[in-house]
């Protein structure tokens, strides 16, 4: 069976077992691996585009009265003991985060890709545990995706491990250097840095992302003109912007006008281009203008997400009351608090010997 042919039945099996799809299982990892192998990126999105809230064995939880009860959480019946999943090690969780991010990169859904890559780079490390190679690879892609979204070096989330952050900046220095040059006006310097580190980008299998970043260089220069101008003619844009592909201005104004028209057509630039001679670009006000119907739909969807999240929080709170590790932590916390030593880190409640999910690096 071809890898792509195996994706739909595996996807459907996961959703049949847990319609909410928020418990990470070994089947999820298999699905992501098959997707990358086949490049059939759109087939598993219904599963991959779900927030992961639970891991196998993350909580013992209360035993359900009836196994057929549809309200019981998947953590109650999807376990290694029932053989509906295998135990996951920390590197397997990281691999799933990275592969899912790569799948959304393949779909050019940059925001979703960034979320999954951030899941990898902010994965908790214990003490001075070495930073995982998977986390470093996720960081490299995260920097490039951040450039495509923001047009500048993204800021690491504040909950990123300090040790991991230091390692990222050392090992992935060429990516940081590229990001710093992205906001500079000189396309020639940016192109020179791309050429200088080309072997590194090729070895990291990031050439495709680099090409997207090179293409985005001049596009962000054009978009950033909207911070200064309300209207600007295409000859002026041609004079003020440069292509990172060549390191110089585009060959002629017609190429610039084609680029601007394409950006407007695909939604990358909120502006209009007049039919005057020369054409004049008029930047639109920031932020999308929604119709009353679209606004009502947005509010309805937001309400549904809040309701779902509230229910998941209640379920998580319930599971914690049955988690022996959390109970031990809570007892210790209260004891220290009564003795005037309260305020210890709430992230320390997991047992030291729990290596399946919270262990070191791979």
JOPE-V184616 format. One record per pair of residues at least 24 apart in sequence whose C-alpha atoms are under 10 Angstrom apart, sorted by the first residue. I is the first residue (numbers start at 1). J is the second residue. Records with the same first field share a line. If there is no record, write none. Layout:
I=J + J
This chain:
2=34 + 37 + 38
3=31 + 33 + 34 + 35 + 36 + 37 + 38 + 39 + 40
4=31 + 34 + 35 + 36 + 37 + 38 + 39 + 40 + 41 + 43 + 44
5=34 + 38 + 40 + 43
6=31 + 34 + 35 + 38
7=31 + 32 + 33 + 34 + 35 + 38 + 40 + 43 + 44
8=43 + 44
10=34 + 44 + 47
11=43 + 44 + 45 + 46 + 47 + 48
12=44 + 46 + 47
14=47 + 84
15=46 + 47
17=74 + 77 + 78 + 84
18=70 + 73 + 74 + 75 + 77 + 78
19=47 + 74
20=47 + 50 + 51 + 52 + 73 + 74 + 308
21=46 + 47 + 48 + 49 + 50 + 51 + 52 + 53 + 54 + 74
22=47 + 48 + 49 + 50 + 51 + 52 + 53 + 54 + 55 + 73 + 74 + 75 + 312
23=50 + 51 + 52 + 53 + 54 + 55 + 56 + 58 + 73 + 74 + 75 + 78
24=50 + 51 + 52 + 53 + 54 + 55 + 56 + 74 + 75 + 78 + 85 + 88 + 93 + 96
25=52 + 54 + 55 + 56 + 78 + 79 + 80 + 84 + 85 + 86 + 87 + 88 + 93 + 96
26=55 + 56 + 80 + 84 + 85 + 86 + 87 + 88 + 89 + 92 + 93 + 96
27=84 + 85 + 86
28=85 + 93 + 96 + 100
29=88 + 92 + 93 + 94 + 95 + 96 + 97 + 99 + 100
30=96
31=96 + 99 + 100
32=95 + 96 + 97 + 98 + 99 + 100 + 101 + 102 + 103
33=95 + 96 + 99 + 100 + 103
35=99 + 100 + 103
36=99 + 100 + 102 + 103 + 106
39=103 + 106 + 107
40=103 + 106 + 107
41=100 + 102 + 103 + 104 + 105 + 106 + 107
42=103 + 104 + 106 + 107
44=100 + 103
45=100 + 103 + 104 + 107
48=96 + 97 + 100 + 101 + 103 + 104 + 116
49=100 + 104 + 112 + 116
51=115 + 116
52=97
53=312 + 313 + 316
54=316
55=79 + 87 + 88 + 93 + 356 + 357
56=80 + 84 + 85 + 86 + 87 + 88 + 356 + 357
57=81 + 86 + 87 + 88 + 356 + 357
58=319 + 320 + 323 + 356 + 357
59=316 + 319 + 320 + 321 + 322 + 323 + 324 + 325 + 326
60=319 + 320 + 321 + 322 + 323 + 324 + 325
61=315 + 316 + 318 + 319 + 320 + 321 + 322 + 323 + 324
62=318 + 319 + 320 + 321 + 322 + 323
63=322
72=315
73=312 + 315 + 316 + 319
75=319
76=319
87=356 + 357
88=355 + 356 + 357
89=355 + 356 + 357 + 358 + 359 + 360 + 361 + 362
90=123 + 124 + 125 + 132 + 355 + 356 + 357 + 358 + 359 + 360 + 361 + 362
91=120 + 132 + 133 + 134 + 135 + 356 + 357 + 358 + 359 + 360 + 361 + 362
92=134 + 356 + 357 + 362
93=119 + 120 + 123 + 356 + 357
94=119 + 120 + 121 + 123 + 132 + 133 + 134 + 135 + 138 + 357 + 361 + 362
95=120 + 134 + 135 + 138 + 362
96=120
97=121 + 123 + 134 + 135 + 138
98=134 + 135 + 137 + 138 + 139 + 141 + 142
99=134 + 138
101=138 + 141 + 142 + 145
102=138 + 141
105=141 + 145 + 208 + 209
106=208 + 209
108=145 + 209 + 212
109=145
110=142 + 144 + 145 + 146 + 147 + 148 + 149
111=145 + 146 + 148 + 149
113=141 + 142 + 145 + 146
114=138 + 139 + 141 + 142 + 143 + 144 + 145 + 146 + 149
115=142
116=142
117=141 + 142 + 143 + 145
118=142 + 156 + 157 + 160
119=160
120=160
121=156 + 157 + 159 + 160 + 161 + 164 + 165 + 168
122=156 + 157 + 158 + 159 + 160 + 161 + 162 + 164 + 165
123=159 + 160 + 161 + 164 + 358 + 361
124=159 + 160 + 161 + 164 + 347 + 357 + 358 + 359 + 360 + 361
125=160 + 161 + 162 + 163 + 164 + 358 + 359 + 360 + 361
126=161 + 163 + 348 + 352 + 358 + 359 + 360 + 361
127=161 + 163 + 360
128=161 + 162 + 163 + 164 + 360
129=163 + 164 + 359 + 360 + 361
130=163 + 164 + 167 + 360 + 361 + 362
131=161 + 163 + 164 + 165 + 166 + 167 + 168 + 360 + 361 + 362
132=164 + 167 + 360 + 361 + 362
133=168 + 171 + 361 + 362
134=361 + 362
135=164 + 167 + 168 + 361 + 362
136=164 + 165 + 167 + 168 + 169 + 171 + 172
137=168 + 171 + 172 + 204 + 205 + 206
138=168
139=164 + 165 + 168 + 169 + 171 + 172 + 175
140=168 + 169 + 171 + 172 + 173 + 174 + 175 + 176 + 201 + 204 + 206
141=175 + 204 + 205 + 206 + 209 + 210
142=175
143=172 + 175 + 176 + 178 + 179
144=175 + 176 + 178 + 179 + 206 + 209 + 210 + 212 + 213
145=209 + 210 + 212 + 213
146=179 + 213
147=178 + 179 + 180 + 182 + 183 + 212 + 213 + 216 + 217 + 220
148=209 + 210 + 212 + 213 + 214 + 215 + 216 + 217 + 219 + 220
149=213 + 216 + 220
150=220
151=179 + 182 + 183 + 213 + 216 + 217 + 219 + 220 + 221 + 223 + 224
152=178 + 179 + 180 + 181 + 182 + 183 + 184 + 220
153=177 + 178 + 179 + 180 + 181 + 182 + 183
154=179
172=200
174=198 + 200 + 201
175=200 + 201 + 210
178=210 + 213
179=213
181=217
182=213 + 214 + 216 + 217 + 218 + 220 + 221 + 244
183=217 + 220 + 221
184=217 + 221
185=217 + 218 + 221 + 240 + 241 + 242
186=241 + 242 + 243 + 244 + 247 + 248
187=214 + 217 + 218 + 241 + 242 + 243 + 244 + 245 + 246 + 247 + 248 + 249
188=242 + 243 + 244 + 245 + 246 + 247 + 248 + 249
189=244 + 247
190=214 + 217 + 243 + 244 + 245 + 247
191=217 + 243 + 244 + 245 + 246 + 247 + 248
192=244 + 247
194=244 + 245
211=244 + 245
213=244
214=243 + 244 + 245 + 246
215=243 + 244 + 245
216=243 + 244 + 268
217=241 + 242 + 243 + 244 + 245
218=242 + 243 + 244 + 245 + 249 + 250 + 256 + 259
219=243 + 259 + 260 + 263 + 268 + 269
220=268 + 269
222=259 + 260 + 263 + 269
223=260 + 263 + 268 + 269 + 270 + 271 + 283
225=283
226=269 + 270 + 271 + 281 + 282 + 283 + 284 + 285 + 286
227=283
229=281 + 282 + 283
230=271 + 281 + 282 + 283 + 284 + 285
231=271 + 272 + 273 + 280 + 281 + 282 + 283 + 284
232=273 + 279 + 280 + 281 + 282 + 283
233=273 + 274 + 276 + 277 + 278 + 279 + 280 + 281 + 282
234=260 + 273 + 277 + 278 + 279 + 280 + 281
235=278 + 279 + 280
236=278 + 280
237=280 + 281
253=278
257=281
324=350 + 351
325=349 + 350 + 351 + 354
326=350 + 351
